[in-house]
């Protein structure tokens, strides 16, 4: 079943209709993104995180799995056996990266319907089997609450997202020297994602609707941060950073390009919201990231002195971007 839902903003005017599709996946589309709430891919991550918690490998800073506290009271004996078996099977995923592990990516892609089951490597088939077996238990006891939370999160994000997305994308293209993907970027919304609450791989975003860093207005920044990892955007940025540091006589710090994504996403969000009257926006990094590690002590002043003015200028020529990157590189290579 497909229907049109028109979102009305508190300011009293209407935005363009968005298309939603009903279960098994609920999909809300904007011009540039497709936000999905789907039980199978949510369960895949839920089981990974549950198994990591059982193994003592779920970080303290991560969103704790509240459902784990009373699951034996919630499930009947037969359901307990099914669930415990699924979690035990998923123990093989503990310590593996949902971002870089191709086997976990294959199961994820099957769970969201991108690929068929035969695309899953034989070694990962037990995960898919466990997911299928545990899905009725998950949908019976936890999915509706998770799905409702996802819907609430989408409803909080989409009205602002449809207003700013084109403006923000134009600024990101200028900042990175890339071109935004033509197709809508899929965003899988779920209560439990990975330990840090969001990631991107294969041009697909995964984001937690409960993670405290993903709530509005920072949710906008995190969506565009993760979208910055699409090849069309990340690769030009990485090349520009590499060339700027080499021109300045050195090499960029390890993963400095990723710190640039953090800063750029935060500052573009700040600029776009300020133009619409919200002048108090704080970067996601301001809540702790920028205070972690010695690297930000050097990087943040260089970015604020040289990169921020470029972002504010809205100059689109390549020379302006290269000049700003070279100035950042020179300051980091030869700090006073």
C-alpha positions in Angstrom: 0.0 0.0 0.0 1.3 3.4 -0.9 0.0 6.7 0.3 1.0 10.4 0.3 1.6 12.2 3.5 1.9 16.0 3.6 4.0 17.3 6.4 2.9 20.7 7.9 5.5 22.7 9.7 4.8 24.6 12.9 5.3 27.8 11.0 2.1 27.2 9.2 3.0 26.3 5.6 3.2 23.0 3.8 6.2 21.2 2.2 6.0 18.9 -0.7 4.4 15.5 -0.2 6.6 12.6 0.6 5.9 9.0 -0.4 5.6 6.3 2.3 5.2 2.6 1.8 3.8 0.3 4.4 5.3 -2.9 6.0 7.5 -4.8 5.8 9.5 -1.6 5.4 8.2 1.9 6.0 9.9 4.3 3.6 9.9 8.1 3.7 11.5 9.8 0.6 12.8 13.3 0.3 14.3 14.6 -2.9 17.8 13.3 -1.9 17.3 10.6 0.7 15.2 7.5 1.4 14.7 6.9 5.1 13.7 3.3 5.9 12.5 1.5 9.0 12.7 -2.2 8.4 12.6 -5.1 10.9 15.0 -7.5 9.2 18.0 -5.1 9.0 17.1 -3.7 12.5 17.2 -7.3 13.9 20.6 -7.9 12.2 22.2 -5.0 14.1 20.2 -5.8 17.3 21.6 -9.3 17.4 25.2 -8.1 16.7 24.9 -5.6 19.5 23.3 -8.1 21.9 26.0 -10.7 21.3 28.7 -8.0 21.8 27.1 -7.1 25.1 27.0 -10.7 26.2 30.6 -11.0 25.4 31.5 -7.8 27.3 32.6 -6.1 24.0 29.8 -3.5 23.8 31.5 -0.2 24.8 30.3 1.7 27.8 29.8 4.9 25.7 27.4 3.0 23.4 23.6 3.0 23.7 22.9 0.1 26.2 20.4 -2.6 25.2 17.6 -2.0 27.6 15.6 -5.1 26.3 18.4 -7.4 27.5 17.6 -6.6 31.1 14.3 -8.5 31.3 14.2 -10.6 28.2 13.6 -13.9 30.0 10.5 -12.4 31.6 9.2 -11.1 28.3 9.7 -14.3 26.2 8.1 -17.7 26.9 10.4 -20.8 27.2 10.2 -21.7 23.5 10.9 -18.1 22.5 13.8 -17.9 24.9 15.4 -20.9 23.2 15.0 -19.4 19.8 16.4 -16.1 20.9 19.3 -17.5 22.8 20.3 -19.6 19.8 20.2 -16.6 17.5 22.4 -14.6 19.9 24.8 -17.5 20.2 25.0 -17.8 16.5 25.7 -14.0 16.2 28.6 -14.3 18.6 30.8 -14.9 15.5 30.2 -11.3 14.6 31.6 -9.9 17.8 34.7 -7.8 17.2 34.0 -7.6 13.4 33.4 -4.3 11.7 30.0 -3.6 10.2 31.8 -1.0 8.1 34.6 -3.0 6.7 33.7 -6.7 7.1 32.4 -7.9 3.7 30.6 -10.9 5.2 28.5 -8.7 7.6 27.9 -6.3 4.7 26.6 -9.2 2.6 24.1 -10.2 5.3 23.1 -6.6 5.8 22.5 -6.2 2.0 20.3 -9.3 2.0 18.4 -8.1 5.0 17.4 -4.8 3.4 16.6 -6.6 0.1 19.5 -5.2 -2.0 20.7 -8.7 -2.8 19.3 -12.2 -2.9 20.1 -14.9 -0.3 22.5 -16.7 -2.7 24.8 -13.7 -2.5 25.6 -14.4 1.1 28.9 -16.3 1.5 28.5 -19.8 2.8 30.4 -19.0 6.0 27.8 -16.3 6.8 24.7 -18.3 6.0 24.2 -19.3 9.7 23.7 -15.6 10.5 20.9 -15.3 7.9 19.3 -18.5 9.1 19.4 -17.3 12.7 17.9 -13.9 11.7 15.0 -15.6 9.9 14.3 -17.9 12.9 14.4 -15.0 15.4 12.5 -12.5 13.4 9.0 -13.6 14.6 10.2 -13.3 18.2 11.6 -9.8 17.5 8.5 -8.6 15.7 6.2 -10.0 18.4 7.9 -8.4 21.4 10.3 -5.5 20.4 9.9 -4.4 16.9 6.7 -2.3 17.3 8.4 -0.2 20.0 11.5 0.2 17.9 9.5 1.0 14.8 7.5 3.6 16.6 10.7 5.2 17.8 12.1 5.2 14.2 8.9 6.9 13.0 9.1 9.6 15.6 12.8 10.2 14.7 12.0 10.4 11.0 9.1 12.8 11.7 11.4 15.0 13.7 14.0 15.1 10.9 12.2 15.2 7.6 10.4 18.6 7.8 13.8 20.4 8.2 15.7 18.0 5.9 13.5 18.8 2.9 14.0 22.5 3.4 17.8 22.5 3.7 19.0 19.5 1.7 19.6 21.1 -1.7 21.4 24.1 -0.1 23.5 21.9 2.1 24.4 19.6 -0.8 25.5 22.5 -3.0 27.8 23.6 -0.2 29.2 20.1 0.3 29.9 19.7 -3.4 31.9 23.0 -3.2 33.7 22.0 -0.1 34.8 18.6 -1.3 35.1 19.2 -5.0 32.7 16.3 -5.6 29.3 15.7 -7.1 26.4 14.4 -5.0 25.0 11.0 -6.1 22.2 11.3 -8.5 20.1 8.6 -6.9 18.5 9.0 -3.5 20.8 7.8 -0.7 19.1 5.1 1.4 19.1 5.6 5.2 18.3 2.6 7.4 16.9 4.0 10.6 16.9 1.7 13.7 17.2 1.9 17.4 20.5 0.1 17.6 23.1 0.6 14.9 26.8 0.3 15.7 28.6 1.5 18.9 28.9 5.1 17.7 25.4 5.3 16.5 25.8 5.7 12.7 28.0 4.5 9.8 28.1 4.4 6.0 29.1 1.7 3.6 28.4 0.9 0.0 26.5 4.2 -0.4 24.0 3.3 2.3 23.6 5.0 5.6 22.7 3.3 8.9 21.7 5.5 11.8 20.4 5.0 15.3 17.1 6.8 16.2 18.0 6.6 19.9 21.6 7.6 20.0 21.8 11.0 21.8 24.1 12.5 19.2 21.6 11.8 16.4 18.8 13.9 17.7 17.7 17.2 16.1 19.2 19.5 15.1 22.5 17.5 15.2 20.6 14.7 13.3 21.0 16.8 10.1 24.7 17.1 10.6 25.1 13.3 11.1 23.0 12.4 8.0 25.2 14.6 5.9 28.4 13.5 7.6 27.6 9.9 6.8 26.5 10.8 3.2 29.9 12.5 2.8 31.4 9.0 2.8 29.8 8.2 -0.6 32.6 7.7 -3.1 31.4 10.7 -5.1 32.1 13.0 -2.1 34.8 11.3 0.0 37.3 10.5 -2.7 37.6 14.0 -4.1 38.1 15.3 -0.5 40.8 12.8 0.3 42.6 13.6 -3.0 42.4 17.3 -2.2 43.8 16.8 1.3 46.6 14.6 0.0 47.6 17.1 -2.7 47.5 20.1 -0.3 49.8 18.5 2.2 52.2 17.3 -0.5 52.3 20.8 -1.9 53.0 22.1 1.6 55.9 19.6 1.9 54.5 16.8 4.0 51.8 14.2 4.5 48.5 14.6 6.2 48.0 13.2 9.7 46.4 9.7 9.7 42.7 10.0 8.8 42.8 13.8 8.9 40.4 13.7 5.9 37.8 12.1 8.3 38.3 14.9 10.8 37.6 17.3 8.0 34.3 15.6 7.3 33.4 16.0 11.0 34.2 19.7 10.9 32.8 20.4 7.5 29.5 18.7 8.2 29.2 20.6 11.5 30.0 24.0 10.0 27.9 23.7 6.9 25.0 22.7 9.1 25.7 25.8 11.3 25.8 28.1 8.3 22.6 26.8 6.6 20.6 26.9 9.8 21.9 30.3 10.7 20.6 31.6 7.3 17.2 30.4 8.5 17.3 32.1 11.8 18.8 29.4 14.0 22.0 31.0 15.1 22.9 28.9 18.1 23.8 25.6 16.4 26.7 23.7 17.8 28.7 21.1 15.9 28.3 17.5 17.0 32.0 17.6 17.8 31.5 20.4 20.3 29.8 17.9 22.7 33.0 16.0 23.3 34.8 14.9 20.1 36.8 18.1 19.7 38.2 17.6 23.2 39.3 14.0 22.6 42.9 13.4 21.6 45.8 15.8 21.1 45.2 16.0 17.3 42.2 18.4 17.7 44.3 20.8 19.7 46.2 21.5 16.5 43.5 20.7 13.9 40.6 22.8 15.2 42.4 26.2 15.2 43.7 25.5 11.7 40.3 24.6 10.4 38.7 27.6 12.1 41.3 30.0 10.8 41.5 28.8 7.2 38.7 26.3 6.3 35.8 28.1 8.0 36.3 31.3 6.1 36.3 29.3 2.8 33.0 27.6 3.8 31.5 30.9 4.7 32.6 32.6 1.5 30.6 30.2 -0.7 33.3 30.6 -3.3 32.9 27.8 -5.8 36.1 27.9 -7.8 38.6 25.1 -7.3 41.4 27.5 -6.6 39.7 28.8 -3.5 39.3 25.3 -2.1 42.9 24.4 -2.9 44.1 27.6 -1.3 42.2 27.0 1.9 43.4 23.4 2.1 47.0 24.4 1.5 46.7 27.0 4.3 45.4 24.3 6.7 48.2 21.9 5.7 50.9 24.5 6.1 49.7 25.4 9.6 49.5 21.7 10.7 52.9 20.9 9.2 54.6 23.9 10.7 52.8 24.9 13.9 54.2 27.9 15.6 
